[in-house]
Amino acid sequence: MKRNNINSETQLDLVCFSHLRWDFVYQRPQHLLTRCARERRVFFVEEPVFGSGSMRLEINEREGGVQVVVPHLPDGLRSEVATTAVLKEMVRRVLTENGVREYVFWYYTPMALTFTDDLEPVAAVYDCMDELSAFKGANSRLRDLERSLFQQVDLVFTGGQTLYEAKRTQHPAVYAFPSSIDATHFGKARTTTVDPDDQASIPHPRLGFFGVIDERFDIDLLSEVAIQRPDWQFVMIGPVVKIDPESLPQHANIHYLGPKKYDELPAYLSGWDIALLPFARNESTRFISPTKTPEYLAAGKPVISTSIRDVVRAYGELA
């Protein structure tokens, strides 16, 4: 990865490469990049979508001014060599057609290094949210590509303290940067009195969770507590990914309400008696620093969590 010289009079564009979809769950990338977009152009490049259609590049502006770039590739192009070659050309096309000349690369995934290592950003940042190599279905090349990415970037942020401790010796400029939150937004739960329609009929006490329901979620724990306390009502909000929805415990006092928009979350939170962090203790949760912890607290809710290190240390031992 080459470097251009910085022109102090030029407003640098920011080009982000992410494993997360912009419209999936509103979290750290959306918080940070919408702020960046107040002062500069931001291009958010997602991983390719494979389908039966023709090859195309979709670019749409989202609220806040971020340009979301989605490569659409035909199913027959799934080989890594072919995909990399096409993505290289597509990224160059985005830069050329939008007049992007001096720019910063912002990586959320090391996989993007395969099609960007020959470009010339002014600087490059790796915002290491999670230990992606520990997640279910992770690419076998992730660890090697992350080592290469550490050699290429100028600055590394980590999503929490435990992840910082694991990465701090791998680069000369690594900084712990736990996700912040919109406290005013979640603080609305303290004064909201109208229960959403799909939650209004659920009795109290209610214990709730919002977030992605995946391999990090302790479904066995949820099932056992629901059996032991049939008078407690468990409200689960969020998409189910990477696990079979049929594997989720089905008890009369567990209510799966599906994904909700970010703007809707305070209304649901306001009707809970306790907020939950029911994460499993496994390799995929070893380094997580759940942003929903301060979101729950901003809503004025007591929080019950499993013994996730970045929750215990920050909100228990250091509280």
BELJO-V321933 format. One line per field, one symbol per residue. phi: phi as a letter, one per 30 degrees, with the letter a starting at -180 (. if undefined). psi: psi as a letter, one per 40 degrees, with the letter a starting at -180 (. if undefined). A space follows every 10 residues. Layout:
phi->???
psi->???
//
This chain:
phi->.dbcddcdcc dddcccbbdc decdbdbeed eddddeddca dbcccdddcc addddabcbb dcejjdcccb dcbdedcddd dddddddedd dddedddcid ccaccbccbd edddbbdccb ddabbccddb dddcddiddd ceddddddde dcdcbbccda dddeddcdcc adbcbdbedc bcdddddddd cdbcdeedce dddcdccbbb kdcbdddddd deddddddbd ddccccckdc bibdeddddc bdccbccidb dedddedded cccbccbddd cbddcecdbd ddeddedddi cdbcbddded deddccdcd
psi->hihiihheeh hhihhihiei hdechhaddd ddddddedei hhhhhiiihi aeaihihhhi hiheehhhhh hhiidefeid dddddddddd dddddddefh dhihhhhehd deddeeeeig idiihhggdi gdeeiheihe eddddddddd edidihiiei ddddddedee ieghhhgiha igddddeddd ehehhideed ehiiihhihi ahhaeehgdd ddddddddge eihhhhhiih ieihdeeihg idehhheaii iddedddddd eidiiigfii gadeedeigh deddddddef iihhiifhde ddddecde.
//
